[in-house]
Amino acid sequence: MSENMDQISQVGEEEVLPDLGDFPIDDGILAKFPPGTQVVSANRHGLSQWTITARVHVKFPDGQTNRYFLKTAKGEVGRRLMEGEFHAISALHNADNLFAPKPHSWGKRNGPGPETYFFLLQYIDMSDRFPDPNQLCRRLAQLHRKSVSPTGKFGFHINTCQGKTQQSLGWESSWAVLFAKMLKHIAQEDNKTNGHWEALDQLESRVFSHVIPKLLGALESDGRSIKPCLIHGDLWEANTGTTFDTGNIYTFDAASFYAHNEMEIGDWRCFYNNIHNKVYTRTYLKNYAPSEPKEEWDDRNRMYSIYYNILYSVNHGSQGTSIRQIAFDDMYYLVDKFAPFPAGEGPPRIDPSQRVAFPTEADHTTTKFGSTESSAYAAKMREGVRS
């Protein structure tokens, strides 16, 4: 234990306060607590690809103590990350206070160096074991079923972030319109990050003009309708935790918005996460049946996974080339099924010699999140955010 653990810092000091552990706490963070609040300890805690995280123990003027989980990130990207997650977690917690930790505040640090932003939320002792499918899917379906959009529309009042990438949300009456807007935005970001790919551009144009209106438009035509449901938006095993004392599953690192409920589990189609295990999707569908037309459920699931895979490509750059190729293949599959190109007019398909292998250290089905290999990969991704 650090020798300076007995030091106490109080709100109102102008300098960066003494390091009570291995994580410095400044008055920008302390200002979010009542005057006279004291820091008992602050130590790095946990692993995150895009942020630096810590556990903070504080003592209030009335003698009560509490612990908080603290996330920080630098620059404009950091501001978007912290503000977005604060609002996402707030929405989840308000909908089900046992599904997400209670958010406390977000803001800007006051210490020296580059602008840095933070997000404080309730600290909960949790294990990182894989979430129980029955509990997770039952409660997820309950969240989707009971949540109510404040506007009656699809979207969100702020653009949340998935990974380090900001989504394009706002409010739309039509789910197909919102999804198309979101997919166009990340396709543009993918083009900026990974370079123009003419064949992919042709496919995307066909998806926007023909496939989305036909596939997702069917959800809201011929007397059918779907409900805007609050979704987590980035739900894989590393964004869940199981409490040691009660066994309750909490979720965090959210990218929430109001969507078609099936959008949530499009992420589960992606092979590189353990939640890809079919037991999760099958269990969810037992708790929340597919929307009509039911026979197009798998096609919608494929469409939603395209969004998550292109986001992966944006967030991970060259490390996500193989996932970009999967998104290409899935787009071609849907175009072939719903809006085939006239003979001889389609873009060239990927030659086997052009296939790129997926990095082993990024495959969470073979490399446990939190292991040495995964930690090194996370550090590499954080360095990319700083540059």
TORLOLUM-315509 format. One record per residue (C-alpha): residue number from 1; residue in three letters; x, y, z. Coordinates in pm, whole numbers, always signed. Layout:
BEGIN
<zami k="NUM" r="Ala" X="X" Y="Y" Z="Z"/>
...
//
This chain:
BEGIN
<zami k="1" r="Met" X="+0" Y="+0" Z="+0"/>
<zami k="2" r="Ser" X="+130" Y="+345" Z="-93"/>
<zami k="3" r="Glu" X="+275" Y="+551" Z="+191"/>
<zami k="4" r="Asn" X="+63" Y="+851" Z="+94"/>
<zami k="5" r="Met" X="-265" Y="+665" Z="+143"/>
<zami k="6" r="Asp" X="-311" Y="+846" Z="+473"/>
<zami k="7" r="Gln" X="-313" Y="+1185" Z="+300"/>
<zami k="8" r="Ile" X="-656" Y="+1340" Z="+244"/>
<zami k="9" r="Ser" X="-742" Y="+1589" Z="-32"/>
<zami k="10" r="Gln" X="-1042" Y="+1820" Z="-22"/>
<zami k="11" r="Val" X="-1253" Y="+2006" Z="-276"/>
<zami k="12" r="Gly" X="-1134" Y="+2357" Z="-344"/>
<zami k="13" r="Glu" X="-757" Y="+2306" Z="-384"/>
<zami k="14" r="Glu" X="-630" Y="+2476" Z="-700"/>
<zami k="15" r="Glu" X="-339" Y="+2242" Z="-772"/>
<zami k="16" r="Val" X="-362" Y="+1883" Z="-886"/>
<zami k="17" r="Leu" X="-415" Y="+1701" Z="-561"/>
<zami k="18" r="Pro" X="-179" Y="+1448" Z="-401"/>
<zami k="19" r="Asp" X="-173" Y="+1104" Z="-557"/>
<zami k="20" r="Leu" X="-369" Y="+886" Z="-312"/>
<zami k="21" r="Gly" X="-265" Y="+561" Z="-469"/>
<zami k="22" r="Asp" X="-151" Y="+544" Z="-829"/>
<zami k="23" r="Phe" X="-420" Y="+763" Z="-990"/>
<zami k="24" r="Pro" X="-414" Y="+1142" Z="-942"/>
<zami k="25" r="Ile" X="-745" Y="+1313" Z="-859"/>
<zami k="26" r="Asp" X="-782" Y="+1681" Z="-948"/>
<zami k="27" r="Asp" X="-1034" Y="+1940" Z="-835"/>
<zami k="28" r="Gly" X="-1230" Y="+1908" Z="-1158"/>
<zami k="29" r="Ile" X="-1334" Y="+1561" Z="-1047"/>
<zami k="30" r="Leu" X="-1375" Y="+1655" Z="-681"/>
<zami k="31" r="Ala" X="-1601" Y="+1946" Z="-772"/>
<zami k="32" r="Lys" X="-1866" Y="+1691" Z="-868"/>
<zami k="33" r="Phe" X="-1896" Y="+1594" Z="-500"/>
<zami k="34" r="Pro" X="-2030" Y="+1800" Z="-207"/>
<zami k="35" r="Pro" X="-1783" Y="+2056" Z="-64"/>
<zami k="36" r="Gly" X="-1568" Y="+1895" Z="+203"/>
<zami k="37" r="Thr" X="-1563" Y="+1554" Z="+34"/>
<zami k="38" r="Gln" X="-1231" Y="+1379" Z="+90"/>
<zami k="39" r="Val" X="-1049" Y="+1129" Z="-130"/>
<zami k="40" r="Val" X="-948" Y="+821" Z="+65"/>
<zami k="41" r="Ser" X="-783" Y="+640" Z="-226"/>
<zami k="42" r="Ala" X="-769" Y="+631" Z="-605"/>
<zami k="43" r="Asn" X="-606" Y="+346" Z="-794"/>
<zami k="44" r="Arg" X="-601" Y="+224" Z="-1150"/>
<zami k="45" r="His" X="-855" Y="-50" Z="-1194"/>
<zami k="46" r="Gly" X="-981" Y="-255" Z="-1485"/>
<zami k="47" r="Leu" X="-901" Y="-266" Z="-1855"/>
<zami k="48" r="Ser" X="-1043" Y="-56" Z="-2137"/>
<zami k="49" r="Gln" X="-935" Y="-17" Z="-2499"/>
<zami k="50" r="Trp" X="-1030" Y="+347" Z="-2530"/>
<zami k="51" r="Thr" X="-1000" Y="+494" Z="-2179"/>
<zami k="52" r="Ile" X="-795" Y="+490" Z="-1859"/>
<zami k="53" r="Thr" X="-993" Y="+357" Z="-1563"/>
<zami k="54" r="Ala" X="-966" Y="+375" Z="-1185"/>
<zami k="55" r="Arg" X="-1150" Y="+300" Z="-861"/>
<zami k="56" r="Val" X="-1203" Y="+600" Z="-633"/>
<zami k="57" r="His" X="-1294" Y="+580" Z="-265"/>
<zami k="58" r="Val" X="-1433" Y="+901" Z="-112"/>
<zami k="59" r="Lys" X="-1551" Y="+1017" Z="+231"/>
<zami k="60" r="Phe" X="-1838" Y="+1265" Z="+250"/>
<zami k="61" r="Pro" X="-1870" Y="+1547" Z="+507"/>
<zami k="62" r="Asp" X="-2125" Y="+1343" Z="+705"/>
<zami k="63" r="Gly" X="-1873" Y="+1061" Z="+747"/>
<zami k="64" r="Gln" X="-2033" Y="+828" Z="+492"/>
<zami k="65" r="Thr" X="-1804" Y="+667" Z="+234"/>
<zami k="66" r="Asn" X="-1858" Y="+537" Z="-116"/>
<zami k="67" r="Arg" X="-1663" Y="+394" Z="-406"/>
<zami k="68" r="Tyr" X="-1686" Y="+499" Z="-770"/>
<zami k="69" r="Phe" X="-1558" Y="+374" Z="-1101"/>
<zami k="70" r="Leu" X="-1378" Y="+648" Z="-1295"/>
<zami k="71" r="Lys" X="-1307" Y="+661" Z="-1667"/>
<zami k="72" r="Thr" X="-1092" Y="+924" Z="-1839"/>
<zami k="73" r="Ala" X="-1004" Y="+997" Z="-2201"/>
<zami k="74" r="Lys" X="-822" Y="+1278" Z="-2379"/>
<zami k="75" r="Gly" X="-921" Y="+1534" Z="-2637"/>
<zami k="76" r="Glu" X="-1240" Y="+1580" Z="-2834"/>
<zami k="77" r="Val" X="-1275" Y="+1204" Z="-2873"/>
<zami k="78" r="Gly" X="-1259" Y="+1176" Z="-2496"/>
<zami k="79" r="Arg" X="-1529" Y="+1439" Z="-2451"/>
<zami k="80" r="Arg" X="-1762" Y="+1256" Z="-2688"/>
<zami k="81" r="Leu" X="-1691" Y="+923" Z="-2519"/>
<zami k="82" r="Met" X="-1751" Y="+1046" Z="-2164"/>
<zami k="83" r="Glu" X="-2059" Y="+1256" Z="-2242"/>
<zami k="84" r="Gly" X="-2212" Y="+986" Z="-2459"/>
<zami k="85" r="Glu" X="-2163" Y="+707" Z="-2209"/>
<zami k="86" r="Phe" X="-2298" Y="+919" Z="-1924"/>
<zami k="87" r="His" X="-2624" Y="+968" Z="-2112"/>
<zami k="88" r="Ala" X="-2637" Y="+607" Z="-2233"/>
<zami k="89" r="Ile" X="-2583" Y="+460" Z="-1886"/>
<zami k="90" r="Ser" X="-2830" Y="+711" Z="-1743"/>
<zami k="91" r="Ala" X="-3099" Y="+590" Z="-1982"/>
<zami k="92" r="Leu" X="-3029" Y="+223" Z="-1905"/>
<zami k="93" r="His" X="-3019" Y="+280" Z="-1529"/>
<zami k="94" r="Asn" X="-3343" Y="+480" Z="-1537"/>
<zami k="95" r="Ala" X="-3511" Y="+201" Z="-1731"/>
<zami k="96" r="Asp" X="-3376" Y="-75" Z="-1503"/>
<zami k="97" r="Asn" X="-3159" Y="+23" Z="-1207"/>
<zami k="98" r="Leu" X="-3026" Y="-332" Z="-1178"/>
<zami k="99" r="Phe" X="-2916" Y="-354" Z="-1542"/>
<zami k="100" r="Ala" X="-2659" Y="-72" Z="-1536"/>
<zami k="101" r="Pro" X="-2462" Y="+96" Z="-1253"/>
<zami k="102" r="Lys" X="-2590" Y="+431" Z="-1130"/>
<zami k="103" r="Pro" X="-2413" Y="+713" Z="-1315"/>
<zami k="104" r="His" X="-2280" Y="+1000" Z="-1105"/>
<zami k="105" r="Ser" X="-2140" Y="+1272" Z="-1333"/>
<zami k="106" r="Trp" X="-1912" Y="+1355" Z="-1620"/>
<zami k="107" r="Gly" X="-1692" Y="+1656" Z="-1688"/>
<zami k="108" r="Lys" X="-1348" Y="+1795" Z="-1765"/>
<zami k="109" r="Arg" X="-1039" Y="+1740" Z="-1555"/>
<zami k="110" r="Asn" X="-848" Y="+2047" Z="-1434"/>
<zami k="111" r="Gly" X="-498" Y="+1905" Z="-1424"/>
<zami k="112" r="Pro" X="-200" Y="+1999" Z="-1645"/>
<zami k="113" r="Gly" X="-147" Y="+1855" Z="-1990"/>
<zami k="114" r="Pro" X="-393" Y="+1788" Z="-2273"/>
<zami k="115" r="Glu" X="-765" Y="+1834" Z="-2216"/>
<zami k="116" r="Thr" X="-899" Y="+1523" Z="-2043"/>
<zami k="117" r="Tyr" X="-1257" Y="+1428" Z="-1965"/>
<zami k="118" r="Phe" X="-1402" Y="+1188" Z="-1711"/>
<zami k="119" r="Phe" X="-1710" Y="+985" Z="-1626"/>
<zami k="120" r="Leu" X="-1795" Y="+874" Z="-1271"/>
<zami k="121" r="Leu" X="-2038" Y="+597" Z="-1190"/>
<zami k="122" r="Gln" X="-2127" Y="+356" Z="-913"/>
<zami k="123" r="Tyr" X="-1857" Y="+99" Z="-837"/>
<zami k="124" r="Ile" X="-1982" Y="-259" Z="-815"/>
<zami k="125" r="Asp" X="-1769" Y="-564" Z="-734"/>
<zami k="126" r="Met" X="-1814" Y="-793" Z="-1033"/>
<zami k="127" r="Ser" X="-1650" Y="-1095" Z="-1191"/>
<zami k="128" r="Asp" X="-1572" Y="-1107" Z="-1562"/>
<zami k="129" r="Arg" X="-1715" Y="-1454" Z="-1618"/>
<zami k="130" r="Phe" X="-1938" Y="-1503" Z="-1918"/>
<zami k="131" r="Pro" X="-2294" Y="-1383" Z="-1848"/>
<zami k="132" r="Asp" X="-2555" Y="-1646" Z="-1776"/>
<zami k="133" r="Pro" X="-2763" Y="-1669" Z="-2099"/>
<zami k="134" r="Asn" X="-3096" Y="-1715" Z="-1922"/>
<zami k="135" r="Gln" X="-3061" Y="-1416" Z="-1690"/>
<zami k="136" r="Leu" X="-2900" Y="-1187" Z="-1947"/>
<zami k="137" r="Cys" X="-3151" Y="-1258" Z="-2223"/>
<zami k="138" r="Arg" X="-3455" Y="-1251" Z="-1996"/>
<zami k="139" r="Arg" X="-3361" Y="-912" Z="-1854"/>
<zami k="140" r="Leu" X="-3250" Y="-775" Z="-2190"/>
<zami k="141" r="Ala" X="-3585" Y="-870" Z="-2343"/>
<zami k="142" r="Gln" X="-3759" Y="-708" Z="-2045"/>
<zami k="143" r="Leu" X="-3562" Y="-387" Z="-2102"/>
<zami k="144" r="His" X="-3653" Y="-386" Z="-2470"/>
<zami k="145" r="Arg" X="-4018" Y="-458" Z="-2403"/>
<zami k="146" r="Lys" X="-4074" Y="-208" Z="-2121"/>
<zami k="147" r="Ser" X="-3855" Y="+86" Z="-2228"/>
<zami k="148" r="Val" X="-4038" Y="+384" Z="-2376"/>
<zami k="149" r="Ser" X="-3890" Y="+635" Z="-2619"/>
<zami k="150" r="Pro" X="-3941" Y="+987" Z="-2478"/>
<zami k="151" r="Thr" X="-4035" Y="+1113" Z="-2825"/>
<zami k="152" r="Gly" X="-4207" Y="+801" Z="-2954"/>
<zami k="153" r="Lys" X="-3938" Y="+791" Z="-3224"/>
<zami k="154" r="Phe" X="-3621" Y="+596" Z="-3297"/>
<zami k="155" r="Gly" X="-3284" Y="+749" Z="-3204"/>
<zami k="156" r="Phe" X="-3144" Y="+937" Z="-2906"/>
<zami k="157" r="His" X="-3105" Y="+1293" Z="-2781"/>
<zami k="158" r="Ile" X="-2725" Y="+1279" Z="-2811"/>
<zami k="159" r="Asn" X="-2483" Y="+1095" Z="-3037"/>
<zami k="160" r="Thr" X="-2344" Y="+809" Z="-2829"/>
<zami k="161" r="Cys" X="-2020" Y="+631" Z="-2914"/>
<zami k="162" r="Gln" X="-1955" Y="+271" Z="-3005"/>
<zami k="163" r="Gly" X="-1591" Y="+210" Z="-2927"/>
<zami k="164" r="Lys" X="-1419" Y="+540" Z="-3008"/>
<zami k="165" r="Thr" X="-1657" Y="+617" Z="-3296"/>
<zami k="166" r="Gln" X="-1947" Y="+856" Z="-3259"/>
<zami k="167" r="Gln" X="-2277" Y="+734" Z="-3401"/>
<zami k="168" r="Ser" X="-2517" Y="+951" Z="-3604"/>
<zami k="169" r="Leu" X="-2848" Y="+945" Z="-3420"/>
<zami k="170" r="Gly" X="-3104" Y="+1220" Z="-3366"/>
<zami k="171" r="Trp" X="-3473" Y="+1127" Z="-3393"/>
<zami k="172" r="Glu" X="-3658" Y="+959" Z="-3680"/>
<zami k="173" r="Ser" X="-4014" Y="+828" Z="-3706"/>
<zami k="174" r="Ser" X="-3900" Y="+544" Z="-3931"/>
<zami k="175" r="Trp" X="-3654" Y="+281" Z="-3817"/>
<zami k="176" r="Ala" X="-3542" Y="+215" Z="-4175"/>
<zami k="177" r="Val" X="-3460" Y="+585" Z="-4217"/>
<zami k="178" r="Leu" X="-3259" Y="+601" Z="-3894"/>
<zami k="179" r="Phe" X="-3068" Y="+281" Z="-3965"/>
<zami k="180" r="Ala" X="-2979" Y="+400" Z="-4315"/>
<zami k="181" r="Lys" X="-2852" Y="+729" Z="-4171"/>
<zami k="182" r="Met" X="-2643" Y="+548" Z="-3911"/>
<zami k="183" r="Leu" X="-2496" Y="+305" Z="-4163"/>
<zami k="184" r="Lys" X="-2414" Y="+584" Z="-4410"/>
<zami k="185" r="His" X="-2229" Y="+771" Z="-4136"/>
<zami k="186" r="Ile" X="-2006" Y="+483" Z="-4036"/>
<zami k="187" r="Ala" X="-1951" Y="+386" Z="-4400"/>
<zami k="188" r="Gln" X="-1816" Y="+737" Z="-4453"/>
<zami k="189" r="Glu" X="-1598" Y="+704" Z="-4143"/>
<zami k="190" r="Asp" X="-1472" Y="+368" Z="-4270"/>
<zami k="191" r="Asn" X="-1381" Y="+527" Z="-4601"/>
<zami k="192" r="Lys" X="-1187" Y="+801" Z="-4418"/>
<zami k="193" r="Thr" X="-1007" Y="+556" Z="-4190"/>
<zami k="194" r="Asn" X="-935" Y="+265" Z="-4423"/>
<zami k="195" r="Gly" X="-941" Y="+420" Z="-4769"/>
<zami k="196" r="His" X="-1182" Y="+413" Z="-5059"/>
<zami k="197" r="Trp" X="-1281" Y="+69" Z="-5188"/>
<zami k="198" r="Glu" X="-1479" Y="+107" Z="-5509"/>
<zami k="199" r="Ala" X="-1643" Y="-236" Z="-5492"/>
<zami k="200" r="Leu" X="-1762" Y="-174" Z="-5136"/>
<zami k="201" r="Asp" X="-1889" Y="+170" Z="-5234"/>
<zami k="202" r="Gln" X="-2100" Y="+14" Z="-5511"/>
<zami k="203" r="Leu" X="-2245" Y="-239" Z="-5270"/>
<zami k="204" r="Glu" X="-2323" Y="+24" Z="-5009"/>
<zami k="205" r="Ser" X="-2505" Y="+236" Z="-5266"/>
<zami k="206" r="Arg" X="-2718" Y="-64" Z="-5362"/>
<zami k="207" r="Val" X="-2789" Y="-145" Z="-4997"/>
<zami k="208" r="Phe" X="-2906" Y="+211" Z="-4928"/>
<zami k="209" r="Ser" X="-3117" Y="+246" Z="-5241"/>
<zami k="210" r="His" X="-3273" Y="-100" Z="-5258"/>
<zami k="211" r="Val" X="-3203" Y="-341" Z="-4972"/>
<zami k="212" r="Ile" X="-3274" Y="-132" Z="-4661"/>
<zami k="213" r="Pro" X="-3605" Y="+6" Z="-4792"/>
<zami k="214" r="Lys" X="-3717" Y="-345" Z="-4884"/>
<zami k="215" r="Leu" X="-3580" Y="-545" Z="-4589"/>
<zami k="216" r="Leu" X="-3630" Y="-299" Z="-4303"/>
<zami k="217" r="Gly" X="-3919" Y="-117" Z="-4466"/>
<zami k="218" r="Ala" X="-4116" Y="-440" Z="-4442"/>
<zami k="219" r="Leu" X="-4116" Y="-404" Z="-4062"/>
<zami k="220" r="Glu" X="-4335" Y="-94" Z="-4094"/>
<zami k="221" r="Ser" X="-4556" Y="-173" Z="-4394"/>
<zami k="222" r="Asp" X="-4874" Y="-371" Z="-4468"/>
<zami k="223" r="Gly" X="-5011" Y="-290" Z="-4124"/>
<zami k="224" r="Arg" X="-4695" Y="-395" Z="-3937"/>
<zami k="225" r="Ser" X="-4518" Y="-175" Z="-3683"/>
<zami k="226" r="Ile" X="-4227" Y="-200" Z="-3442"/>
<zami k="227" r="Lys" X="-4164" Y="-30" Z="-3109"/>
<zami k="228" r="Pro" X="-3862" Y="+192" Z="-3042"/>
<zami k="229" r="Cys" X="-3673" Y="-3" Z="-2774"/>
<zami k="230" r="Leu" X="-3385" Y="+118" Z="-2562"/>
<zami k="231" r="Ile" X="-3082" Y="-95" Z="-2648"/>
<zami k="232" r="His" X="-2737" Y="-115" Z="-2492"/>
<zami k="233" r="Gly" X="-2578" Y="-80" Z="-2834"/>
<zami k="234" r="Asp" X="-2244" Y="-252" Z="-2767"/>
<zami k="235" r="Leu" X="-2340" Y="-563" Z="-2577"/>
<zami k="236" r="Trp" X="-2072" Y="-831" Z="-2573"/>
<zami k="237" r="Glu" X="-1931" Y="-1032" Z="-2284"/>
<zami k="238" r="Ala" X="-1662" Y="-781" Z="-2180"/>
<zami k="239" r="Asn" X="-1929" Y="-514" Z="-2133"/>
<zami k="240" r="Thr" X="-2108" Y="-724" Z="-1873"/>
<zami k="241" r="Gly" X="-2021" Y="-819" Z="-1517"/>
<zami k="242" r="Thr" X="-2173" Y="-1056" Z="-1262"/>
<zami k="243" r="Thr" X="-2183" Y="-940" Z="-901"/>
<zami k="244" r="Phe" X="-2009" Y="-1158" Z="-647"/>
<zami k="245" r="Asp" X="-2275" Y="-1116" Z="-379"/>
<zami k="246" r="Thr" X="-2604" Y="-1157" Z="-568"/>
<zami k="247" r="Gly" X="-2508" Y="-1298" Z="-908"/>
<zami k="248" r="Asn" X="-2687" Y="-1009" Z="-1078"/>
<zami k="249" r="Ile" X="-2566" Y="-916" Z="-1426"/>
<zami k="250" r="Tyr" X="-2484" Y="-551" Z="-1489"/>
<zami k="251" r="Thr" X="-2392" Y="-393" Z="-1821"/>
<zami k="252" r="Phe" X="-2166" Y="-95" Z="-1891"/>
<zami k="253" r="Asp" X="-1971" Y="+77" Z="-2175"/>
<zami k="254" r="Ala" X="-2305" Y="+145" Z="-2344"/>
<zami k="255" r="Ala" X="-2375" Y="+308" Z="-2682"/>
<zami k="256" r="Ser" X="-2748" Y="+328" Z="-2625"/>
<zami k="257" r="Phe" X="-3030" Y="+458" Z="-2841"/>
<zami k="258" r="Tyr" X="-3391" Y="+363" Z="-2921"/>
<zami k="259" r="Ala" X="-3395" Y="+105" Z="-3198"/>
<zami k="260" r="His" X="-3562" Y="-204" Z="-3334"/>
<zami k="261" r="Asn" X="-3494" Y="-454" Z="-3057"/>
<zami k="262" r="Glu" X="-3328" Y="-698" Z="-3298"/>
<zami k="263" r="Met" X="-3053" Y="-442" Z="-3359"/>
<zami k="264" r="Glu" X="-2913" Y="-533" Z="-3016"/>
<zami k="265" r="Ile" X="-2828" Y="-889" Z="-3107"/>
<zami k="266" r="Gly" X="-2687" Y="-812" Z="-3451"/>
<zami k="267" r="Asp" X="-2363" Y="-769" Z="-3260"/>
<zami k="268" r="Trp" X="-2390" Y="-1130" Z="-3143"/>
<zami k="269" r="Arg" X="-2351" Y="-1257" Z="-3500"/>
<zami k="270" r="Cys" X="-1992" Y="-1128" Z="-3503"/>
<zami k="271" r="Phe" X="-1767" Y="-1431" Z="-3461"/>
<zami k="272" r="Tyr" X="-1487" Y="-1262" Z="-3263"/>
<zami k="273" r="Asn" X="-1689" Y="-1235" Z="-2938"/>
<zami k="274" r="Asn" X="-1784" Y="-1520" Z="-2707"/>
<zami k="275" r="Ile" X="-2142" Y="-1394" Z="-2702"/>
<zami k="276" r="His" X="-2149" Y="-1519" Z="-3062"/>
<zami k="277" r="Asn" X="-2233" Y="-1858" Z="-2904"/>
<zami k="278" r="Lys" X="-2575" Y="-1944" Z="-3042"/>
<zami k="279" r="Val" X="-2714" Y="-2016" Z="-2697"/>
<zami k="280" r="Tyr" X="-2741" Y="-1640" Z="-2639"/>
<zami k="281" r="Thr" X="-2935" Y="-1562" Z="-2956"/>
<zami k="282" r="Arg" X="-3161" Y="-1864" Z="-2916"/>
<zami k="283" r="Thr" X="-3234" Y="-1776" Z="-2555"/>
<zami k="284" r="Tyr" X="-3309" Y="-1414" Z="-2642"/>
<zami k="285" r="Leu" X="-3554" Y="-1521" Z="-2914"/>
<zami k="286" r="Lys" X="-3735" Y="-1739" Z="-2661"/>
<zami k="287" r="Asn" X="-3790" Y="-1426" Z="-2454"/>
<zami k="288" r="Tyr" X="-3864" Y="-1187" Z="-2742"/>
<zami k="289" r="Ala" X="-3997" Y="-1346" Z="-3062"/>
<zami k="290" r="Pro" X="-3872" Y="-1223" Z="-3402"/>
<zami k="291" r="Ser" X="-4064" Y="-939" Z="-3563"/>
<zami k="292" r="Glu" X="-4277" Y="-994" Z="-3870"/>
<zami k="293" r="Pro" X="-4192" Y="-1095" Z="-4134"/>
<zami k="294" r="Lys" X="-4036" Y="-1371" Z="-3924"/>
<zami k="295" r="Glu" X="-3893" Y="-1547" Z="-4228"/>
<zami k="296" r="Glu" X="-3663" Y="-1247" Z="-4281"/>
<zami k="297" r="Trp" X="-3525" Y="-1247" Z="-3927"/>
<zami k="298" r="Asp" X="-3187" Y="-1391" Z="-4026"/>
<zami k="299" r="Asp" X="-3152" Y="-1140" Z="-4310"/>
<zami k="300" r="Arg" X="-3221" Y="-854" Z="-4069"/>
<zami k="301" r="Asn" X="-2972" Y="-1001" Z="-3825"/>
<zami k="302" r="Arg" X="-2714" Y="-1010" Z="-4102"/>
<zami k="303" r="Met" X="-2792" Y="-648" Z="-4192"/>
<zami k="304" r="Tyr" X="-2751" Y="-533" Z="-3833"/>
<zami k="305" r="Ser" X="-2423" Y="-724" Z="-3800"/>
<zami k="306" r="Ile" X="-2293" Y="-531" Z="-4101"/>
<zami k="307" r="Tyr" X="-2328" Y="-212" Z="-3899"/>
<zami k="308" r="Tyr" X="-2128" Y="-355" Z="-3609"/>
<zami k="309" r="Asn" X="-1862" Y="-502" Z="-3838"/>
<zami k="310" r="Ile" X="-1806" Y="-173" Z="-4022"/>
<zami k="311" r="Leu" X="-1784" Y="-2" Z="-3683"/>
<zami k="312" r="Tyr" X="-1520" Y="-257" Z="-3588"/>
<zami k="313" r="Ser" X="-1331" Y="-170" Z="-3907"/>
<zami k="314" r="Val" X="-1345" Y="+201" Z="-3820"/>
<zami k="315" r="Asn" X="-1240" Y="+152" Z="-3458"/>
<zami k="316" r="His" X="-951" Y="-83" Z="-3534"/>
<zami k="317" r="Gly" X="-820" Y="+44" Z="-3868"/>
<zami k="318" r="Ser" X="-589" Y="-203" Z="-4040"/>
<zami k="319" r="Gln" X="-652" Y="-452" Z="-3759"/>
<zami k="320" r="Gly" X="-1011" Y="-473" Z="-3883"/>
<zami k="321" r="Thr" X="-946" Y="-539" Z="-4253"/>
<zami k="322" r="Ser" X="-1076" Y="-895" Z="-4237"/>
<zami k="323" r="Ile" X="-1395" Y="-773" Z="-4067"/>
<zami k="324" r="Arg" X="-1442" Y="-512" Z="-4341"/>
<zami k="325" r="Gln" X="-1426" Y="-799" Z="-4587"/>
<zami k="326" r="Ile" X="-1694" Y="-989" Z="-4394"/>
<zami k="327" r="Ala" X="-1919" Y="-682" Z="-4412"/>
<zami k="328" r="Phe" X="-1856" Y="-675" Z="-4788"/>
<zami k="329" r="Asp" X="-1956" Y="-1042" Z="-4820"/>
<zami k="330" r="Asp" X="-2271" Y="-992" Z="-4614"/>
<zami k="331" r="Met" X="-2374" Y="-690" Z="-4819"/>
<zami k="332" r="Tyr" X="-2327" Y="-889" Z="-5137"/>
<zami k="333" r="Tyr" X="-2538" Y="-1173" Z="-4995"/>
<zami k="334" r="Leu" X="-2826" Y="-934" Z="-4918"/>
<zami k="335" r="Val" X="-2796" Y="-755" Z="-5252"/>
<zami k="336" r="Asp" X="-2805" Y="-1090" Z="-5434"/>
<zami k="337" r="Lys" X="-3117" Y="-1186" Z="-5242"/>
<zami k="338" r="Phe" X="-3316" Y="-862" Z="-5240"/>
<zami k="339" r="Ala" X="-3184" Y="-647" Z="-5526"/>
<zami k="340" r="Pro" X="-2944" Y="-832" Z="-5759"/>
<zami k="341" r="Phe" X="-2729" Y="-632" Z="-5995"/>
<zami k="342" r="Pro" X="-2812" Y="-671" Z="-6363"/>
<zami k="343" r="Ala" X="-2592" Y="-936" Z="-6523"/>
<zami k="344" r="Gly" X="-2235" Y="-820" Z="-6554"/>
<zami k="345" r="Glu" X="-2286" Y="-496" Z="-6359"/>
<zami k="346" r="Gly" X="-2199" Y="-600" Z="-6006"/>
<zami k="347" r="Pro" X="-1862" Y="-518" Z="-5847"/>
<zami k="348" r="Pro" X="-1594" Y="-788" Z="-5836"/>
<zami k="349" r="Arg" X="-1610" Y="-1026" Z="-5543"/>
<zami k="350" r="Ile" X="-1311" Y="-1075" Z="-5314"/>
<zami k="351" r="Asp" X="-1052" Y="-1311" Z="-5456"/>
<zami k="352" r="Pro" X="-935" Y="-1576" Z="-5206"/>
<zami k="353" r="Ser" X="-579" Y="-1448" Z="-5248"/>
<zami k="354" r="Gln" X="-693" Y="-1108" Z="-5115"/>
<zami k="355" r="Arg" X="-840" Y="-1246" Z="-4793"/>
<zami k="356" r="Val" X="-683" Y="-1107" Z="-4475"/>
<zami k="357" r="Ala" X="-651" Y="-1313" Z="-4157"/>
<zami k="358" r="Phe" X="-812" Y="-1184" Z="-3838"/>
<zami k="359" r="Pro" X="-553" Y="-1094" Z="-3567"/>
<zami k="360" r="Thr" X="-539" Y="-1369" Z="-3306"/>
<zami k="361" r="Glu" X="-492" Y="-1121" Z="-3021"/>
<zami k="362" r="Ala" X="-821" Y="-950" Z="-3114"/>
<zami k="363" r="Asp" X="-1022" Y="-1274" Z="-3119"/>
<zami k="364" r="His" X="-1190" Y="-1287" Z="-2779"/>
<zami k="365" r="Thr" X="-1303" Y="-1646" Z="-2837"/>
<zami k="366" r="Thr" X="-939" Y="-1758" Z="-2819"/>
<zami k="367" r="Thr" X="-787" Y="-1475" Z="-2613"/>
<zami k="368" r="Lys" X="-968" Y="-1406" Z="-2288"/>
<zami k="369" r="Phe" X="-1048" Y="-1037" Z="-2237"/>
<zami k="370" r="Gly" X="-814" Y="-919" Z="-1965"/>
<zami k="371" r="Ser" X="-530" Y="-1158" Z="-2054"/>
<zami k="372" r="Thr" X="-177" Y="-1040" Z="-2131"/>
<zami k="373" r="Glu" X="-238" Y="-1061" Z="-2507"/>
<zami k="374" r="Ser" X="-567" Y="-873" Z="-2485"/>
<zami k="375" r="Ser" X="-413" Y="-612" Z="-2255"/>
<zami k="376" r="Ala" X="-135" Y="-547" Z="-2508"/>
<zami k="377" r="Tyr" X="-393" Y="-512" Z="-2785"/>
<zami k="378" r="Ala" X="-596" Y="-268" Z="-2574"/>
<zami k="379" r="Ala" X="-284" Y="-60" Z="-2512"/>
<zami k="380" r="Lys" X="-219" Y="-50" Z="-2886"/>
<zami k="381" r="Met" X="-574" Y="+72" Z="-2950"/>
<zami k="382" r="Arg" X="-546" Y="+341" Z="-2679"/>
<zami k="383" r="Glu" X="-225" Y="+466" Z="-2841"/>
<zami k="384" r="Gly" X="-418" Y="+505" Z="-3165"/>
<zami k="385" r="Val" X="-675" Y="+722" Z="-2985"/>
<zami k="386" r="Arg" X="-402" Y="+950" Z="-2847"/>
<zami k="387" r="Ser" X="-231" Y="+1004" Z="-3184"/>
//
